[in-house]
């Protein structure tokens, strides 16, 4: 068993991991959720080794990581539901269950012939999949029935010497954030069905469910990352328009976006100032973070009075609460001038909120 700490020499590390997996090795890698076990999903000996390591019974599915939907289509039956899920939820902490095409090693698909597909929000794993040009398993690095691991030390302390010798390579990414494993959604029918709740809870192909301010913040970060990947090259400001129930989480969402963008200090609600402007420090986008609360705005003339349209520099990220007060014509103008994401908040329980979005 060889252990490599993530640091300099990433290209060499990538080559080492890819070569080990190609040769049928069992590799432990940090993922976007927990530490995972990765083997070539087309290699029967490698898959058998993985199943033996986890003490897993045959017939229980093993999810696989793919590079993109084009690769996924080679191994699963592609439906309109799967297309919508991939478009709106991936890459991210979701596993999409589809009907398999039986082209992988025995033991990867479930007993009913379905297969879980992941496109992780993890550069290393995605590069490995692209390098070897075939799916790799994406299951948590723990024995069946045991808790997942967020550090290499935790994993190794749980293993017998025999289990340790079964691992060929470990990439140590340090202590990972304590996140739940991926949310598993069934996309074999016309409507998705959640089979296992993870870090983010799907309520539909364009809907996420929040039970707390913490979960609303995680949803905000998830949508921000998707927006940056989708729109950064368009050279337009990224704008979130936040609508819905009073107290539904709009301000929590905006604050989480600002924190993720590296805003230092306290982000305050602009309820009385209408607009707050912050410097950002991050490697994702430059410019400023602008937070509007238009609750007190009554006409488009008032937008001009606060120099509203001057805040949309192409490098800025903007969150607008109560955008409905702008009026329809102003909203149309905003849609043309920016990369616009609509986010709606709706109470569906005392603490539960449905957060719907449209890119």
BATORKOL-371058 format. One record per residue (C-alpha): residue in three letters; residue number from 1; x, y, z. Coordinates in Angstrom, 3 decimals. Layout:
N
{r ALA,NUM,{X,Y,Z}}
...
// end
This chain:
359
{r UNK,1,{0.000,0.000,0.000}}
{r UNK,2,{1.411,3.362,-1.104}}
{r UNK,3,{0.232,6.709,0.317}}
{r UNK,4,{0.683,9.996,-1.581}}
{r UNK,5,{-0.282,13.340,-0.029}}
{r UNK,6,{-1.927,15.870,-2.334}}
{r UNK,7,{0.423,18.768,-2.963}}
{r UNK,8,{2.812,19.643,-5.759}}
{r UNK,9,{3.295,17.374,-8.742}}
{r UNK,10,{-0.399,16.865,-9.494}}
{r UNK,11,{0.272,15.717,-13.062}}
{r UNK,12,{2.621,13.000,-11.845}}
{r UNK,13,{0.110,11.968,-9.178}}
{r UNK,14,{-2.671,11.779,-11.785}}
{r UNK,15,{-0.488,9.558,-13.971}}
{r UNK,16,{0.289,7.280,-10.997}}
{r UNK,17,{-3.383,6.892,-10.049}}
{r UNK,18,{-4.503,6.259,-13.636}}
{r UNK,19,{-1.780,3.650,-14.149}}
{r UNK,20,{-2.702,1.877,-10.900}}
{r UNK,21,{-6.406,1.730,-11.850}}
{r UNK,22,{-5.587,0.550,-15.375}}
{r UNK,23,{-3.631,-2.359,-13.878}}
{r UNK,24,{-6.579,-3.414,-11.724}}
{r UNK,25,{-5.557,-1.636,-8.539}}
{r UNK,26,{-7.801,-0.571,-5.663}}
{r UNK,27,{-7.344,3.144,-4.963}}
{r UNK,28,{-8.632,5.382,-2.136}}
{r UNK,29,{-9.301,8.985,-3.178}}
{r UNK,30,{-10.913,12.061,-1.573}}
{r UNK,31,{-14.172,12.922,-3.338}}
{r UNK,32,{-16.630,15.815,-3.171}}
{r UNK,33,{-18.395,14.020,-0.316}}
{r UNK,34,{-16.246,11.404,1.516}}
{r UNK,35,{-13.184,9.243,0.879}}
{r UNK,36,{-14.063,6.695,-1.785}}
{r UNK,37,{-12.870,3.402,-3.299}}
{r UNK,38,{-12.074,3.443,-6.993}}
{r UNK,39,{-11.342,0.646,-9.465}}
{r UNK,40,{-11.824,0.155,-13.195}}
{r UNK,41,{-15.532,-0.708,-13.438}}
{r UNK,42,{-14.880,-2.761,-16.600}}
{r UNK,43,{-12.232,-4.966,-14.937}}
{r UNK,44,{-13.833,-8.049,-13.325}}
{r UNK,45,{-10.863,-8.896,-11.078}}
{r UNK,46,{-10.682,-5.304,-9.819}}
{r UNK,47,{-14.430,-5.209,-9.077}}
{r UNK,48,{-14.243,-8.589,-7.303}}
{r UNK,49,{-11.400,-7.197,-5.182}}
{r UNK,50,{-13.488,-4.163,-4.268}}
{r UNK,51,{-16.504,-6.279,-3.317}}
{r UNK,52,{-14.270,-8.504,-1.207}}
{r UNK,53,{-12.737,-5.488,0.524}}
{r UNK,54,{-16.112,-4.030,1.463}}
{r UNK,55,{-17.625,-7.393,2.496}}
{r UNK,56,{-20.458,-6.495,0.148}}
{r UNK,57,{-23.047,-8.993,-1.019}}
{r UNK,58,{-23.517,-9.559,-4.734}}
{r UNK,59,{-26.512,-7.695,-6.149}}
{r UNK,60,{-26.047,-4.481,-4.190}}
{r UNK,61,{-25.173,-1.836,-6.760}}
{r UNK,62,{-21.851,-0.002,-6.924}}
{r UNK,63,{-22.075,3.508,-8.352}}
{r UNK,64,{-19.650,4.600,-11.048}}
{r UNK,65,{-18.108,7.954,-11.905}}
{r UNK,66,{-18.211,9.058,-15.531}}
{r UNK,67,{-16.710,12.054,-17.285}}
{r UNK,68,{-19.900,13.378,-18.862}}
{r UNK,69,{-23.311,12.342,-20.128}}
{r UNK,70,{-21.820,11.062,-23.401}}
{r UNK,71,{-19.850,8.456,-21.442}}
{r UNK,72,{-22.889,7.694,-19.271}}
{r UNK,73,{-24.995,6.907,-22.356}}
{r UNK,74,{-22.644,4.035,-23.243}}
{r UNK,75,{-23.522,2.225,-20.014}}
{r UNK,76,{-27.114,3.195,-19.124}}
{r UNK,77,{-30.427,3.661,-20.922}}
{r UNK,78,{-30.793,7.415,-21.306}}
{r UNK,79,{-34.189,8.936,-20.551}}
{r UNK,80,{-35.620,12.443,-20.640}}
{r UNK,81,{-35.634,12.372,-16.837}}
{r UNK,82,{-31.926,11.490,-16.745}}
{r UNK,83,{-31.195,14.311,-19.188}}
{r UNK,84,{-32.961,16.840,-16.954}}
{r UNK,85,{-31.272,15.558,-13.807}}
{r UNK,86,{-27.786,15.714,-15.328}}
{r UNK,87,{-28.441,19.178,-16.732}}
{r UNK,88,{-29.651,20.583,-13.410}}
{r UNK,89,{-27.950,18.565,-10.655}}
{r UNK,90,{-24.600,17.370,-12.023}}
{r UNK,91,{-21.719,17.726,-11.441}}
{r UNK,92,{-22.466,17.592,-7.737}}
{r UNK,93,{-23.271,15.338,-4.771}}
{r UNK,94,{-25.917,13.264,-6.561}}
{r UNK,95,{-26.033,9.684,-7.820}}
{r UNK,96,{-28.463,9.146,-10.699}}
{r UNK,97,{-29.939,5.646,-10.989}}
{r UNK,98,{-30.743,4.524,-14.548}}
{r UNK,99,{-31.389,1.192,-16.256}}
{r UNK,100,{-28.005,-0.351,-17.065}}
{r UNK,101,{-26.857,-1.744,-20.435}}
{r UNK,102,{-24.896,-4.606,-18.801}}
{r UNK,103,{-21.549,-3.485,-20.229}}
{r UNK,104,{-19.600,-3.315,-16.964}}
{r UNK,105,{-18.062,-5.980,-14.755}}
{r UNK,106,{-20.459,-8.309,-12.952}}
{r UNK,107,{-21.369,-6.938,-9.536}}
{r UNK,108,{-21.433,-3.254,-10.506}}
{r UNK,109,{-25.077,-3.140,-11.554}}
{r UNK,110,{-27.785,-3.889,-9.000}}
{r UNK,111,{-29.666,-7.190,-9.018}}
{r UNK,112,{-32.509,-5.453,-10.905}}
{r UNK,113,{-30.121,-4.259,-13.640}}
{r UNK,114,{-29.940,-0.599,-12.636}}
{r UNK,115,{-26.744,1.433,-12.367}}
{r UNK,116,{-25.896,4.541,-10.343}}
{r UNK,117,{-24.072,7.282,-12.258}}
{r UNK,118,{-21.996,10.081,-10.697}}
{r UNK,119,{-20.258,13.115,-12.172}}
{r UNK,120,{-18.458,14.356,-9.047}}
{r UNK,121,{-17.614,17.981,-8.437}}
{r UNK,122,{-13.998,16.881,-7.993}}
{r UNK,123,{-11.266,17.779,-10.472}}
{r UNK,124,{-8.947,14.878,-9.633}}
{r UNK,125,{-11.601,12.183,-10.078}}
{r UNK,126,{-12.910,13.747,-13.267}}
{r UNK,127,{-9.399,13.913,-14.741}}
{r UNK,128,{-8.743,10.271,-13.834}}
{r UNK,129,{-11.938,9.160,-15.599}}
{r UNK,130,{-11.024,11.184,-18.689}}
{r UNK,131,{-7.462,9.831,-18.661}}
{r UNK,132,{-8.435,6.139,-18.568}}
{r UNK,133,{-11.553,6.825,-20.693}}
{r UNK,134,{-13.825,4.393,-18.850}}
{r UNK,135,{-16.020,4.471,-15.729}}
{r UNK,136,{-14.492,3.927,-12.307}}
{r UNK,137,{-16.357,2.822,-9.208}}
{r UNK,138,{-17.472,5.569,-6.831}}
{r UNK,139,{-18.358,3.941,-3.529}}
{r UNK,140,{-17.444,5.163,-0.054}}
{r UNK,141,{-14.223,3.828,1.507}}
{r UNK,142,{-15.761,1.882,4.361}}
{r UNK,143,{-16.787,-1.689,5.086}}
{r UNK,144,{-20.457,-2.404,4.385}}
{r UNK,145,{-22.680,-1.159,7.180}}
{r UNK,146,{-19.978,1.089,8.649}}
{r UNK,147,{-19.813,4.901,8.687}}
{r UNK,148,{-17.994,6.758,5.869}}
{r UNK,149,{-14.564,8.282,6.475}}
{r UNK,150,{-13.382,11.885,6.167}}
{r UNK,151,{-9.664,11.271,6.745}}
{r UNK,152,{-7.113,8.625,5.834}}
{r UNK,153,{-6.203,8.110,9.504}}
{r UNK,154,{-9.833,7.350,10.339}}
{r UNK,155,{-10.055,4.853,7.482}}
{r UNK,156,{-6.823,3.016,8.319}}
{r UNK,157,{-7.644,2.788,12.030}}
{r UNK,158,{-10.858,0.930,11.135}}
{r UNK,159,{-9.143,-1.724,8.992}}
{r UNK,160,{-7.466,-5.010,9.802}}
{r UNK,161,{-3.980,-5.642,8.438}}
{r UNK,162,{-5.474,-7.969,5.840}}
{r UNK,163,{-7.818,-5.239,4.569}}
{r UNK,164,{-4.974,-2.723,4.426}}
{r UNK,165,{-2.934,-5.017,2.170}}
{r UNK,166,{-5.827,-5.099,-0.313}}
{r UNK,167,{-5.446,-1.346,-0.964}}
{r UNK,168,{-2.863,-0.556,-3.644}}
{r UNK,169,{-2.778,3.255,-3.424}}
{r UNK,170,{-4.138,6.012,-1.172}}
{r UNK,171,{-4.263,9.686,-2.140}}
{r UNK,172,{-4.359,11.660,1.107}}
{r UNK,173,{-6.299,14.904,0.683}}
{r UNK,174,{-6.310,15.677,4.396}}
{r UNK,175,{-9.390,16.080,6.548}}
{r UNK,176,{-12.512,16.496,4.407}}
{r UNK,177,{-15.512,18.612,5.434}}
{r UNK,178,{-18.136,16.530,7.263}}
{r UNK,179,{-20.626,16.080,4.445}}
{r UNK,180,{-23.134,13.311,3.921}}
{r UNK,181,{-22.604,10.870,1.026}}
{r UNK,182,{-24.334,11.665,-2.260}}
{r UNK,183,{-28.102,11.865,-2.601}}
{r UNK,184,{-29.341,8.918,-4.695}}
{r UNK,185,{-32.211,9.634,-7.090}}
{r UNK,186,{-34.042,7.174,-9.323}}
{r UNK,187,{-34.346,8.535,-12.883}}
{r UNK,188,{-35.862,5.410,-14.456}}
{r UNK,189,{-39.396,6.875,-14.363}}
{r UNK,190,{-40.907,10.134,-15.607}}
{r UNK,191,{-40.588,11.689,-12.123}}
{r UNK,192,{-37.483,11.328,-9.975}}
{r UNK,193,{-37.669,9.487,-6.670}}
{r UNK,194,{-35.162,9.986,-3.856}}
{r UNK,195,{-33.748,6.637,-2.711}}
{r UNK,196,{-31.244,8.032,-0.205}}
{r UNK,197,{-30.935,11.517,1.199}}
{r UNK,198,{-27.459,13.001,1.191}}
{r UNK,199,{-25.919,16.451,1.561}}
{r UNK,200,{-28.444,18.054,-0.802}}
{r UNK,201,{-32.049,16.902,-1.033}}
{r UNK,202,{-33.667,16.883,-4.470}}
{r UNK,203,{-37.352,17.712,-4.725}}
{r UNK,204,{-37.393,17.492,-8.523}}
{r UNK,205,{-35.091,18.069,-11.487}}
{r UNK,206,{-35.064,21.818,-10.777}}
{r UNK,207,{-35.941,21.804,-7.085}}
{r UNK,208,{-33.945,21.295,-3.889}}
{r UNK,209,{-35.311,20.955,-0.362}}
{r UNK,210,{-33.906,22.778,2.674}}
{r UNK,211,{-34.667,21.977,6.315}}
{r UNK,212,{-32.349,24.595,7.837}}
{r UNK,213,{-30.341,27.737,7.199}}
{r UNK,214,{-27.244,25.541,6.857}}
{r UNK,215,{-28.870,23.543,4.054}}
{r UNK,216,{-30.053,26.742,2.335}}
{r UNK,217,{-26.447,27.945,2.413}}
{r UNK,218,{-25.206,24.703,0.864}}
{r UNK,219,{-27.811,24.993,-1.890}}
{r UNK,220,{-26.636,28.565,-2.549}}
{r UNK,221,{-23.019,27.412,-2.927}}
{r UNK,222,{-24.079,24.523,-5.190}}
{r UNK,223,{-26.017,26.859,-7.502}}
{r UNK,224,{-23.232,29.465,-7.459}}
{r UNK,225,{-20.665,26.902,-8.649}}
{r UNK,226,{-23.016,25.705,-11.376}}
{r UNK,227,{-23.618,29.295,-12.499}}
{r UNK,228,{-19.899,30.072,-12.670}}
{r UNK,229,{-19.173,26.955,-14.746}}
{r UNK,230,{-22.101,27.662,-17.048}}
{r UNK,231,{-21.751,31.419,-17.510}}
{r UNK,232,{-18.212,32.568,-16.688}}
{r UNK,233,{-17.097,32.589,-20.340}}
{r UNK,234,{-20.030,34.801,-21.386}}
{r UNK,235,{-18.414,37.935,-19.896}}
{r UNK,236,{-21.645,39.025,-18.243}}
{r UNK,237,{-22.379,39.561,-14.552}}
{r UNK,238,{-23.929,36.549,-12.827}}
{r UNK,239,{-27.221,37.569,-11.265}}
{r UNK,240,{-29.448,35.619,-8.888}}
{r UNK,241,{-32.998,36.950,-8.611}}
{r UNK,242,{-34.522,35.654,-5.370}}
{r UNK,243,{-38.301,35.523,-5.032}}
{r UNK,244,{-40.835,33.885,-2.751}}
{r UNK,245,{-42.151,33.786,0.785}}
{r UNK,246,{-41.093,36.379,3.345}}
{r UNK,247,{-38.508,34.764,5.626}}
{r UNK,248,{-38.097,31.887,3.171}}
{r UNK,249,{-34.320,32.080,3.080}}
{r UNK,250,{-33.475,34.691,0.443}}
{r UNK,251,{-31.093,36.643,2.673}}
{r UNK,252,{-29.486,33.433,3.976}}
{r UNK,253,{-28.926,32.387,0.356}}
{r UNK,254,{-27.334,35.736,-0.580}}
{r UNK,255,{-25.042,35.739,2.464}}
{r UNK,256,{-23.833,32.214,1.646}}
{r UNK,257,{-23.018,33.303,-1.915}}
{r UNK,258,{-21.008,36.249,-0.603}}
{r UNK,259,{-19.077,34.125,1.903}}
{r UNK,260,{-18.226,31.555,-0.773}}
{r UNK,261,{-16.896,34.377,-2.943}}
{r UNK,262,{-14.499,35.417,-0.195}}
{r UNK,263,{-16.279,38.432,1.287}}
{r UNK,264,{-14.547,39.256,4.562}}
{r UNK,265,{-16.427,40.400,7.642}}
{r UNK,266,{-20.154,40.494,8.219}}
{r UNK,267,{-22.588,40.515,5.310}}
{r UNK,268,{-25.607,42.528,6.412}}
{r UNK,269,{-29.094,42.632,4.969}}
{r UNK,270,{-29.651,45.694,2.733}}
{r UNK,271,{-33.275,46.061,3.828}}
{r UNK,272,{-32.844,49.762,4.701}}
{r UNK,273,{-29.861,50.649,2.489}}
{r UNK,274,{-31.328,48.900,-0.591}}
{r UNK,275,{-27.831,47.945,-1.810}}
{r UNK,276,{-24.615,46.704,-0.172}}
{r UNK,277,{-21.356,46.292,-2.078}}
{r UNK,278,{-18.448,44.015,-1.080}}
{r UNK,279,{-14.979,43.204,-2.341}}
{r UNK,280,{-14.463,39.540,-3.225}}
{r UNK,281,{-11.352,37.398,-2.703}}
{r UNK,282,{-11.525,34.097,-4.545}}
{r UNK,283,{-10.124,32.118,-7.463}}
{r UNK,284,{-13.480,31.751,-9.191}}
{r UNK,285,{-14.449,35.254,-10.347}}
{r UNK,286,{-13.218,38.799,-9.871}}
{r UNK,287,{-15.146,42.012,-9.424}}
{r UNK,288,{-17.555,42.740,-6.573}}
{r UNK,289,{-20.429,41.070,-4.784}}
{r UNK,290,{-23.553,43.232,-4.915}}
{r UNK,291,{-26.563,42.513,-2.689}}
{r UNK,292,{-29.867,44.284,-3.398}}
{r UNK,293,{-33.092,44.258,-1.395}}
{r UNK,294,{-35.754,45.968,-3.529}}
{r UNK,295,{-38.615,45.533,-1.068}}
{r UNK,296,{-39.017,49.323,-0.714}}
{r UNK,297,{-38.678,50.082,-4.441}}
{r UNK,298,{-41.979,51.073,-6.017}}
{r UNK,299,{-41.075,52.119,-9.569}}
{r UNK,300,{-38.403,51.918,-12.283}}
{r UNK,301,{-37.649,55.588,-11.684}}
{r UNK,302,{-36.411,54.698,-8.212}}
{r UNK,303,{-34.020,52.200,-9.770}}
{r UNK,304,{-32.411,55.025,-11.708}}
{r UNK,305,{-32.160,57.106,-8.537}}
{r UNK,306,{-30.058,54.418,-6.812}}
{r UNK,307,{-27.856,53.937,-9.921}}
{r UNK,308,{-29.113,50.367,-10.163}}
{r UNK,309,{-27.931,49.687,-13.723}}
{r UNK,310,{-24.380,50.837,-13.031}}
{r UNK,311,{-23.774,47.896,-10.684}}
{r UNK,312,{-23.689,45.229,-13.383}}
{r UNK,313,{-20.045,45.139,-14.347}}
{r UNK,314,{-19.212,41.934,-16.236}}
{r UNK,315,{-17.077,40.613,-13.350}}
{r UNK,316,{-19.669,41.166,-10.604}}
{r UNK,317,{-21.898,38.617,-8.897}}
{r UNK,318,{-25.282,40.052,-7.874}}
{r UNK,319,{-28.077,38.811,-5.625}}
{r UNK,320,{-31.421,40.631,-5.840}}
{r UNK,321,{-34.162,40.092,-3.278}}
{r UNK,322,{-37.708,41.129,-4.256}}
{r UNK,323,{-36.895,41.555,-7.986}}
{r UNK,324,{-40.650,41.557,-8.736}}
{r UNK,325,{-40.704,45.186,-7.568}}
{r UNK,326,{-38.577,46.148,-10.584}}
{r UNK,327,{-41.456,45.680,-13.010}}
{r UNK,328,{-41.618,43.405,-16.070}}
{r UNK,329,{-39.749,45.686,-18.476}}
{r UNK,330,{-36.838,46.123,-16.083}}
{r UNK,331,{-36.672,42.366,-15.526}}
{r UNK,332,{-36.519,41.783,-19.294}}
{r UNK,333,{-33.695,44.299,-19.542}}
{r UNK,334,{-31.889,42.582,-16.668}}
{r UNK,335,{-32.205,39.184,-18.377}}
{r UNK,336,{-30.563,40.544,-21.536}}
{r UNK,337,{-27.781,42.337,-19.685}}
{r UNK,338,{-26.774,39.527,-17.302}}
{r UNK,339,{-26.495,35.762,-16.910}}
{r UNK,340,{-29.698,35.366,-14.916}}
{r UNK,341,{-30.628,32.578,-12.505}}
{r UNK,342,{-34.140,32.604,-11.048}}
{r UNK,343,{-34.452,31.148,-7.545}}
{r UNK,344,{-37.807,30.825,-5.779}}
{r UNK,345,{-38.355,30.046,-2.084}}
{r UNK,346,{-41.539,28.420,-0.829}}
{r UNK,347,{-42.496,27.129,2.619}}
{r UNK,348,{-43.676,23.504,2.513}}
{r UNK,349,{-43.550,22.954,6.288}}
{r UNK,350,{-42.707,24.756,9.505}}
{r UNK,351,{-38.965,24.680,8.761}}
{r UNK,352,{-38.887,23.022,5.343}}
{r UNK,353,{-38.463,25.122,2.211}}
{r UNK,354,{-38.684,24.200,-1.452}}
{r UNK,355,{-36.029,26.059,-3.441}}
{r UNK,356,{-36.715,25.983,-7.181}}
{r UNK,357,{-34.294,27.354,-9.739}}
{r UNK,358,{-34.053,28.055,-13.440}}
{r UNK,359,{-30.881,28.841,-15.388}}
// end
